[in-house]
Amino acid sequence: MMTKIALFYGGKITKHLVLVRQAARDMGVDLQLISYNQVCFDTENGEIKIRTKSLEEGDWVDINGFDVVFFRTTGKHGEEVDLVVEEIRKGGGKAVIVDPIVKFGKPSYACKAWQMLKLKEAGIDVPKSVYGSLWYLFDYMKNQENLSSNNFSSLHDRDVIGLQKNIASKDSDNSQFNFPVIIKGSSGDRGTRVFKADNLEELEELVRNLRKSETEEGKRYMLQEYIENDGDYRILVLGKKVLGVMKRSSQSKDEFKNNYSVGGKVEVADLPEEIKQLAVKAAEVCGLWVAGVDVAFRNFDKLRPVIWEVNKGPQFKGFMEATGIDVPKEIVKFLVSLKK
């Protein structure tokens, strides 16, 4: 019997989605692209429905008729995701839900800040990170600078004592921040909300520029250490399998990000097996089966890997260009393999 897959997406149908749909057709798999805009319900009968784009009365998509339901992106669509998951549960839970994180029912679990905590708890090294309001992040760095210069005049006594104890602790080398630093949006956005500040003045200007997004749009940010690098590595993970590795590197001295989307060079690469398995573990900790795991190395040392982030529903154009791997086909094959 033909495997039926529902792939949920937000916004417009992208080239990535078209490629996945075409790969499914070529493989004889019934894969339907379903927009979150098609999710609706009626309190009178309690049914959560998926309407077709024809909008004809009584013309609905039966979500419980699918073998696998893949939420490629979730982002701001947590409400619709929860409704669909609830309908699957009420229908007996036949469909396999991808990714497992979706079942948790907490949109925050897809955020980078939550990832940092969970990865660290699992014993996986991540960039030193501080989460909070933008002005808190600024004040944090201001205090760090004051402590570094032994100028405590602007701090309350108890703040000084607490920070002195922190710096004097056995982990002081791992806890203190120094410039440059990174400000990163907790919700990701494909690297578009990642910024670098080389000093306190730049950080203050950055905070002032980002405040509107925080106060009016509810965006949240993290302060992270800057790890010097000559590029990072994207490891594509499907379940417990590593599909491949590419290296990304900035081609401009004025651009610290290595992302393909901002002009970074991509090339096929390989990494030791233990690093690949670390990526699989990181994806599992974050509740993701289809993941792009980004790895860098402290002091350029391959024995000191740092997981920068674990991306849900990663884009794969640059990865295909670098590795030659048919990612849409591999994704469909993986989804089919999940059928109960």
Secondary structure by P-SEA (a helix, b strand, c coil): cbbbbbbbbcccccaaaaaaaaaaaaaccbbbbbbccccccccccccccccccccccccccccccccbbbccccccaaaaaaaaaaaaaaaccccccccccccccccccccaaaaaaaaaaacccccccccccaaaaaaaaaaaaaaaacccccccaaaaaaaaaaaaccccccccccccbbbbbccccccccbbbbccaaaaaaaaaaacccccccbbbbbbbbbbbccbbbbbbbccccccbbbbbbbccccccccccccbbbbbbbcccaaaaaaaaaaaaaacccbbbbbbbbcccccccccccccccccccaaaaaacccaaaaaaaaaaaaacc
